Amino acid sequence: MFEIKECKTKGGYTVKPTKNLKLDFAKIKKHFKVIFDSPIALVIQEGDVEIVIHKYGELLVKRCKDTKLIETLARRIYNESPL
């Protein structure tokens, strides 16, 4: 469904879907605290974790080193949008 990799240059983790998708930001915004909203990117916060969500499905997770938590958050985000 997706792969999680440490992002050396941005100081976080990236989550990339294994197939192309287009996320539904309206659905995602109903379930997360929104920090920034634009047509191509959304920034949400869950606890101390900040996540940049790109419309095409890539996630950039900041302030979190726990890959289990990142996986859980990614599943929540992707489940809010059709794959």
Summary of the structure (lengths in Angstrom):
residues: 83
radius of gyration: 11.4
end to end distance: 9.1
largest distance: 31.0
contacts: 229
relative contact order: 0.28
helix: 22%
strand: 40%
